[in-house]
Amino acid sequence: MKIQESDTFKVGGPRATYVLIICSLLYAMRYADWQIMAIVLQPMKIELGLTDAQAGLVGTAFFIGIMLFTLPIAHLVDVWSRKKTLGLMAFVWSIFTVATGFTSGLTALLFARFGVGVGESVIAPGGTALVSASYPEEKRAQKLGIFNMFITIGIIVGAIGGGYLSAHFGGWRTPFYVFGIPGAILGVLAFFMQDYRLKTADGSNVVHDSFLSNLKQLWEIRTLRWLYVGLGMFAVMQISVLTWFPALLMRAYNIKEDAAGEIMGLVTIIALRGPILGGILADKWQKKRPDGRIHLAAVSIAVTSVFLLLELLAALDINNKHLTIFCAIMLPLYSIASGMALPAAAATTQDVVPARLRGLSWGVAMLALYLLGGAWGPLLVGKISDTFHGGYQGLALGLAVAGLFGFVASALWFMTERHVESDMKKAKEESASA
C-alpha cells in the first residue's frame, strides 16, 4: 500500500508547510504546559503541603494518562483521521489545563493532570505520522527535526511565560488559566490540515487490520524492540531533568519561579540548535550508512549523559564560583545534545514500518517512553531526594542517578543498529507489493 497524492493531499508544498506549522505549534503548547508544571512545582508544593514524592506523583499521573491512551489514539490516527483526532484531543487537554489551576488538593490535581495527559497523547503519534507523510523520505528526519524543535520552543515559552505569570499575576494557578487558550485555537486550525488515505496497488482504500494484529506486526520488527526500550531509558533522564531542574535552581540559589524560568528559557533558546542539528546530521549519516539515524541518536545520548553529570557537580559546592561557571557551561551543552536524539529516533520508527503503521509505530514509542521511564523517573528522583532529606543536594543526587540511564539508552540504540537495514528493506517490499 502507499500514500497517493490527490487534490486534497500533496507531498511537499504549501499544504505540507501548513501541516508542519500547526503540528509543531500543537507540540509546542503540549510541552509549554508540561514546563509550566515544572516551573511552578516548588510554590505549588509549598501551598498544597506536598512532599517531594507527592510532587513527583503529579508528573506520574500526567504520564499515566498518556500511557493509557497513546495506543488507542495512535490506532485511531491510522484508521480514522489524523487531523480530526488532533483537533478534538487539543480541546480535551486545553480543558484539563485550565482545570489544573482550579485544584485545591492532591486528588483533584492528580485527576486534572491525568486528563491533560489523555488529551496530549495524540500529538506525538498524530503529528509524527502526518508530518512524515507530507514530505519526501529524504527530508523526513530534517522535517521531524523542525517538528521536534518545537518541543524546545514550548519549553522556552512555558518556562519564561509560566514563571512570569506565576510570580507577578496571582501565583502558580494563573499560567494554567492562560495557557489553556492557545491549545483550543490550534485545535480548530487542525481541522483545516490536509490528511491522507492509504491505497492498494489497484487504487482501492486499504482495509486496516485489527489493533492487536497491528501491534503484533510491530513486535516482529526487531529494530523497534530495542529502540522502544532505549526510549524509555532516555526518558528517565530527560523527563526527570525537565520536571525537577527548575526546583533545583530555586532551592540551590534561593530564587523565585520567574528567575528560574528565565534561566531555563535562556538555556533552552541555546538548545534550539539540537533538534535541527540532529535532524540534518541524521539525514546525512543515513545517506552514508543504513543505520545512520539511530547511530546518531546513540552517540548523542551518550554525550548528553556525560554533560548532565558534569553539570550536577555544582551541587557539591554551590559557593565555588569556578565550579558554578563550569557547570553553567555544561547546561546548554546538555540541552543541545539531548535535543539531537529524538528526531533521529522518531525518523527510524517511520523508516522501518509500512505507511499504514506509522502513527501506531510512534504511538508505541511514546508508550514505551513513558511506561518504561517517563512515568516513574520524576517519582524516582523525588524518592531519592526525600531519602536524603530533600534540599538541593538531595535533588541533585536523584538527577545524577537518572542521568545514568542515558548510558543504558545509548547501549540499546547501538544494539538496534544491526537490524535497521533488513527491517527497512522489508517495509519497502511490503509497501511495494501491497
C-alpha positions as CSV (number, residue, x, y, z in Angstrom):
1,M,0.0,0.0,0.0
2,K,1.0,3.6,-0.5
3,I,0.1,7.2,0.2
4,Q,-1.3,8.7,-3.0
5,E,-1.2,12.3,-3.8
6,S,-4.6,13.8,-4.6
7,D,-6.4,17.1,-4.8
8,T,-6.6,17.1,-1.0
9,F,-3.1,15.7,-0.2
10,K,0.2,16.8,-1.6
11,V,3.8,15.8,-0.7
12,G,5.7,19.0,-0.2
13,G,4.4,22.5,-1.0
14,P,2.2,24.9,1.0
15,R,-0.2,22.2,2.3
16,A,2.7,20.3,3.8
17,T,4.1,23.6,5.3
18,Y,0.7,24.2,6.9
19,V,0.7,20.7,8.4
20,L,4.2,21.3,9.8
21,I,3.3,24.7,11.3
22,I,0.1,23.5,13.0
23,C,1.5,20.2,14.3
24,S,4.6,22.0,15.5
25,L,2.6,24.7,17.4
26,L,0.5,22.0,19.0
27,Y,3.7,20.2,20.1
28,A,5.0,23.5,21.5
29,M,1.8,24.0,23.5
30,R,1.9,20.5,24.8
31,Y,5.4,21.0,26.2
32,A,4.7,24.5,27.4
33,D,2.0,23.1,29.7
34,W,4.5,20.5,30.9
35,Q,7.2,23.0,31.6
36,I,4.8,25.3,33.4
37,M,4.2,22.5,35.9
38,A,7.9,22.1,36.4
39,I,8.3,25.9,36.9
40,V,5.5,26.2,39.5
41,L,6.2,22.8,41.1
42,Q,8.1,24.4,44.1
43,P,5.4,27.1,45.0
44,M,2.6,24.6,44.3
45,K,4.3,22.0,46.5
46,I,4.6,24.6,49.4
47,E,1.0,25.8,49.1
48,L,-0.6,22.4,48.9
49,G,1.7,20.9,51.5
50,L,3.2,18.1,49.4
51,T,6.3,16.1,49.8
52,D,8.8,15.7,47.0
53,A,7.5,12.2,46.3
54,Q,3.9,13.5,46.1
55,A,5.1,16.3,43.8
56,G,6.7,13.7,41.6
57,L,3.5,11.7,41.6
58,V,1.8,14.7,39.9
59,G,4.0,14.1,36.9
60,T,3.3,10.4,37.1
61,A,-0.4,11.0,36.8
62,F,0.1,13.0,33.7
63,F,2.2,10.3,32.1
64,I,-0.3,7.6,33.1
65,G,-2.9,9.5,31.1
66,I,-0.6,9.5,28.1
67,M,0.3,5.8,28.6
68,L,-3.3,4.5,28.8
69,F,-4.5,6.4,25.8
70,T,-1.5,6.7,23.4
71,L,-2.1,3.3,21.7
72,P,-5.9,3.6,21.3
73,I,-5.4,7.2,20.0
74,A,-2.5,6.2,17.7
75,H,-4.7,3.4,16.3
76,L,-7.4,5.9,15.7
77,V,-5.0,8.2,14.0
78,D,-4.1,5.5,11.5
79,V,-7.6,4.1,10.8
80,W,-9.8,7.2,11.1
81,S,-8.4,10.7,10.7
82,R,-5.1,12.3,11.8
83,K,-6.3,15.9,11.6
84,K,-9.7,15.3,13.3
85,T,-8.1,13.3,16.1
86,L,-5.5,16.0,16.7
87,G,-8.2,18.8,16.7
88,L,-10.5,17.0,19.1
89,M,-7.9,16.0,21.6
90,A,-6.4,19.5,21.6
91,F,-9.7,20.6,23.2
92,V,-9.5,17.9,25.8
93,W,-6.1,18.9,27.0
94,S,-7.0,22.6,27.0
95,I,-10.0,22.0,29.3
96,F,-7.9,20.0,31.7
97,T,-5.0,22.5,31.6
98,V,-7.4,25.2,32.8
99,A,-8.9,22.8,35.4
100,T,-5.4,22.3,36.9
101,G,-5.5,25.9,38.0
102,F,-8.7,25.3,40.0
103,T,-7.5,22.4,42.0
104,S,-7.1,22.7,45.8
105,G,-5.8,19.3,46.8
106,L,-3.6,16.4,45.7
107,T,-6.5,14.2,44.5
108,A,-8.0,16.9,42.2
109,L,-4.6,17.8,41.0
110,L,-3.8,14.2,40.0
111,F,-7.1,13.9,38.2
112,A,-6.6,17.2,36.2
113,R,-3.0,16.2,35.2
114,F,-4.3,12.8,34.2
115,G,-6.8,14.5,31.9
116,V,-4.1,16.7,30.4
117,G,-2.1,13.5,29.6
118,V,-5.1,11.9,27.9
119,G,-5.5,14.9,25.6
120,E,-1.8,15.3,24.8
121,S,-1.4,11.6,24.0
122,V,-2.4,12.4,20.4
123,I,0.2,14.9,19.3
124,A,3.3,12.6,19.1
125,P,1.8,9.8,17.0
126,G,-0.6,12.0,15.0
127,G,1.9,14.8,14.3
128,T,4.8,12.4,13.5
129,A,2.7,10.4,11.1
130,L,1.2,13.4,9.3
131,V,4.5,15.4,9.1
132,S,6.3,12.2,7.9
133,A,3.8,11.6,5.1
134,S,3.7,15.3,4.0
135,Y,7.4,15.3,2.9
136,P,9.6,13.0,0.8
137,E,11.6,10.3,2.6
138,E,15.0,12.0,2.0
139,K,13.8,15.0,4.0
140,R,12.0,13.1,6.8
141,A,14.4,13.5,9.6
142,Q,15.0,17.2,8.8
143,K,11.3,18.0,8.9
144,L,10.8,15.9,12.0
145,G,13.8,17.8,13.4
146,I,11.8,21.0,12.9
147,F,8.7,19.4,14.4
148,N,10.7,18.2,17.5
149,M,12.4,21.6,17.7
150,F,9.1,23.0,18.9
151,I,9.4,20.8,22.0
152,T,12.2,23.2,22.9
153,I,10.2,26.3,21.9
154,G,7.3,25.1,24.0
155,I,9.7,24.6,27.0
156,I,11.0,28.1,26.5
157,V,7.5,29.7,26.3
158,G,6.3,27.6,29.3
159,A,9.4,28.4,31.4
160,I,9.6,32.1,30.8
161,G,5.8,32.8,30.4
162,G,4.7,30.5,33.1
163,G,7.3,31.7,35.6
164,Y,6.5,35.4,34.9
165,L,2.7,34.9,35.2
166,S,3.1,32.9,38.4
167,A,5.5,35.4,40.1
168,H,3.6,38.6,39.0
169,F,-0.1,37.7,38.3
170,G,-1.6,35.7,41.2
171,G,0.6,32.7,41.8
172,W,1.1,29.3,40.3
173,R,-2.5,28.8,39.1
174,T,-2.5,31.7,36.7
175,P,-0.3,30.2,33.9
176,F,-2.7,27.2,33.6
177,Y,-5.7,29.6,33.0
178,V,-3.8,31.4,30.3
179,F,-2.1,28.5,28.5
180,G,-5.4,26.6,28.1
181,I,-6.5,29.1,25.4
182,P,-3.9,28.5,22.6
183,G,-4.4,24.7,22.5
184,A,-8.1,25.2,21.8
185,I,-7.4,27.7,19.0
186,L,-4.9,25.4,17.4
187,G,-7.5,22.5,17.7
188,V,-9.8,24.5,15.4
189,L,-7.0,25.2,12.9
190,A,-6.0,21.5,12.9
191,F,-9.3,20.6,11.1
192,F,-8.0,22.6,8.1
193,M,-4.8,20.5,7.6
194,Q,-4.5,18.1,4.7
195,D,-4.8,14.4,5.5
196,Y,-4.0,11.2,3.6
197,R,-5.7,8.0,2.7
198,L,-3.8,4.8,2.1
199,K,-4.4,3.0,-1.3
200,T,-3.6,-0.5,-2.5
201,A,-1.9,-1.2,-5.8
202,D,-5.2,-1.3,-7.6
203,G,-6.3,2.1,-6.2
204,S,-8.8,0.9,-3.6
205,N,-8.8,2.0,0.0
206,V,-6.8,0.0,2.4
207,V,-8.7,-2.3,4.8
208,H,-6.9,-1.9,8.2
209,D,-6.0,-4.9,10.3
210,S,-7.2,-5.1,13.9
211,F,-5.5,-3.2,16.6
212,L,-4.0,-6.3,18.1
213,S,-2.8,-7.6,14.8
214,N,-1.0,-4.3,14.1
215,L,0.7,-4.4,17.5
216,K,1.8,-8.0,16.7
217,Q,3.3,-6.8,13.4
218,L,5.2,-4.0,15.2
219,W,6.6,-6.5,17.7
220,E,8.0,-8.6,14.9
221,I,10.2,-5.7,13.7
222,R,13.4,-6.2,15.7
223,T,14.6,-2.6,15.3
224,L,11.6,-1.3,17.2
225,R,12.1,-3.6,20.2
226,W,15.5,-2.2,21.1
227,L,14.6,1.3,20.0
228,Y,11.5,1.4,22.3
229,V,13.3,0.2,25.4
230,G,16.0,2.7,24.7
231,L,13.4,5.5,24.5
232,G,12.2,4.5,28.0
233,M,15.7,4.7,29.4
234,F,16.2,8.1,27.6
235,A,13.0,9.3,29.2
236,V,14.2,8.5,32.8
237,M,16.9,11.1,32.3
238,Q,15.2,13.7,30.1
239,I,11.8,13.9,31.8
240,S,13.3,13.9,35.3
241,V,15.5,16.9,34.3
242,L,12.7,18.8,32.8
243,T,10.5,18.1,35.8
244,W,12.9,18.9,38.6
245,F,15.7,21.2,37.4
246,P,13.7,24.5,37.9
247,A,13.0,23.4,41.5
248,L,16.8,22.5,41.9
249,L,17.7,26.1,40.9
250,M,15.2,27.6,43.3
251,R,16.4,25.6,46.2
252,A,20.1,26.0,45.5
253,Y,20.1,29.7,44.8
254,N,17.0,30.8,46.7
255,I,15.3,32.4,43.6
256,K,11.7,32.6,42.6
257,E,9.9,30.9,39.8
258,D,10.3,33.8,37.3
259,A,14.0,33.8,37.7
260,A,14.2,30.1,37.4
261,G,12.0,30.3,34.3
262,E,14.3,32.9,32.7
263,I,17.3,30.7,33.3
264,M,15.6,27.7,31.8
265,G,14.3,29.8,28.9
266,L,17.8,31.2,28.1
267,V,19.3,27.7,28.2
268,T,16.6,26.3,26.1
269,I,17.0,29.0,23.5
270,I,20.5,27.9,23.0
271,A,19.2,24.3,22.9
272,L,17.1,25.1,19.8
273,R,20.0,24.0,17.7
274,G,19.8,20.5,19.0
275,P,16.7,19.1,17.1
276,I,17.6,20.9,13.8
277,L,21.3,19.7,14.0
278,G,20.2,16.2,14.9
279,G,17.7,16.1,12.0
280,I,20.3,17.3,9.5
281,L,23.1,15.1,10.7
282,A,20.7,12.1,10.9
283,D,19.7,12.5,7.2
284,K,23.4,12.9,6.2
285,W,24.5,9.9,8.1
286,Q,21.6,7.9,6.7
287,K,23.0,8.5,3.2
288,K,26.3,7.0,4.2
289,R,25.0,4.1,6.2
290,P,21.6,2.5,6.5
291,D,21.6,2.8,10.3
292,G,22.8,6.4,10.3
293,R,19.8,7.9,12.1
294,I,19.8,5.6,15.1
295,H,23.6,5.7,15.2
296,L,23.3,9.5,15.6
297,A,20.8,9.0,18.4
298,A,23.0,6.6,20.2
299,V,26.1,8.8,20.1
300,S,24.2,12.0,21.1
301,I,22.5,10.5,24.1
302,A,25.8,9.1,25.5
303,V,27.3,12.6,25.2
304,T,24.1,14.0,26.8
305,S,24.6,11.9,29.9
306,V,28.2,13.0,30.3
307,F,27.2,16.7,30.1
308,L,24.4,16.2,32.7
309,L,26.7,14.5,35.3
310,L,29.3,17.3,34.8
311,E,26.6,19.9,35.2
312,L,25.4,18.4,38.5
313,L,28.9,18.8,40.0
314,A,27.8,22.3,41.1
315,A,25.7,20.7,43.9
316,L,29.0,19.7,45.6
317,D,29.8,23.3,46.4
318,I,27.4,26.0,45.1
319,N,29.6,28.7,46.7
320,N,32.5,27.7,44.4
321,K,32.4,30.3,41.7
322,H,34.7,28.5,39.2
323,L,32.8,25.2,39.6
324,T,29.5,27.0,39.1
325,I,30.7,28.7,35.9
326,F,31.9,25.3,34.6
327,C,28.6,23.7,35.3
328,A,26.7,26.6,33.8
329,I,28.5,25.9,30.5
330,M,27.6,22.2,30.7
331,L,23.8,23.0,31.0
332,P,23.3,24.3,27.4
333,L,25.6,21.7,26.0
334,Y,23.4,19.1,27.7
335,S,20.3,20.6,26.2
336,I,21.7,20.7,22.7
337,A,22.9,17.1,22.8
338,S,19.7,15.8,24.3
339,G,17.7,17.6,21.5
340,M,19.6,15.8,18.8
341,A,18.5,12.3,19.7
342,L,14.7,12.5,19.4
343,P,14.2,13.4,15.7
344,A,16.7,10.7,14.7
345,A,14.9,8.1,16.8
346,A,11.5,9.3,15.5
347,A,12.6,9.0,11.9
348,T,13.8,5.5,12.5
349,T,10.4,4.4,13.8
350,Q,9.0,5.6,10.5
351,D,11.7,4.1,8.3
352,V,11.2,0.5,9.4
353,V,7.4,0.3,9.2
354,P,5.0,0.3,6.2
355,A,3.0,3.6,5.8
356,R,-0.2,2.1,7.3
357,L,1.6,1.6,10.7
358,R,3.4,5.0,11.0
359,G,1.0,6.5,13.6
360,L,0.9,3.4,15.7
361,S,4.6,2.9,15.5
362,W,5.3,6.3,17.1
363,G,2.4,5.8,19.4
364,V,4.0,2.6,20.8
365,A,7.3,4.6,21.0
366,M,5.6,7.2,23.2
367,L,4.0,4.5,25.4
368,A,7.4,2.9,25.8
369,L,9.0,6.3,26.6
370,Y,6.5,7.0,29.4
371,L,5.8,3.5,30.7
372,L,9.5,2.4,30.8
373,G,10.9,5.7,32.0
374,G,9.0,8.9,31.9
375,A,6.2,8.0,34.3
376,W,8.4,6.9,37.1
377,G,11.6,8.8,36.5
378,P,10.4,12.0,38.3
379,L,9.0,9.9,41.1
380,L,12.3,8.1,41.5
381,V,14.1,11.4,41.8
382,G,11.6,12.7,44.3
383,K,12.0,9.5,46.4
384,I,15.8,9.8,46.4
385,S,15.5,13.4,47.4
386,D,13.2,12.6,50.3
387,T,15.5,9.8,51.4
388,F,18.4,12.3,51.6
389,H,16.3,14.9,53.4
390,G,15.4,17.0,50.3
391,G,17.1,20.3,49.6
392,Y,19.2,20.9,46.5
393,Q,21.7,18.2,47.2
394,G,19.0,15.5,47.5
395,L,17.5,16.6,44.2
396,A,20.9,16.7,42.6
397,L,21.7,13.2,43.7
398,G,18.4,12.0,42.3
399,L,19.0,13.6,39.0
400,A,22.5,12.1,38.8
401,V,21.0,8.7,39.2
402,A,18.5,9.5,36.4
403,G,21.4,10.6,34.2
404,L,23.0,7.1,34.4
405,F,20.0,5.8,32.4
406,G,21.2,7.8,29.4
407,F,24.1,5.4,29.0
408,V,21.7,2.5,29.1
409,A,19.7,4.1,26.3
410,S,22.8,4.7,24.2
411,A,23.9,1.0,24.6
412,L,20.4,-0.2,23.5
413,W,20.4,2.0,20.4
414,F,23.8,0.8,19.4
415,M,22.4,-2.7,19.6
416,T,19.5,-1.5,17.4
417,E,21.8,-0.7,14.5
418,R,22.3,-4.3,13.5
419,H,18.6,-4.7,12.5
420,V,17.8,-1.4,10.8
421,E,18.9,-2.3,7.2
422,S,16.9,-5.5,6.9
423,D,13.8,-4.1,8.6
424,M,13.8,-1.1,6.2
425,K,14.1,-3.4,3.3
426,K,11.1,-5.5,4.5
427,A,9.0,-2.3,5.0
428,K,9.7,-1.1,1.5
429,E,9.0,-4.5,0.0
430,E,5.6,-4.7,1.7
431,S,4.6,-1.2,0.6
432,A,5.6,-2.0,-3.0
433,S,3.8,-5.3,-3.1
434,A,0.5,-4.2,-1.5
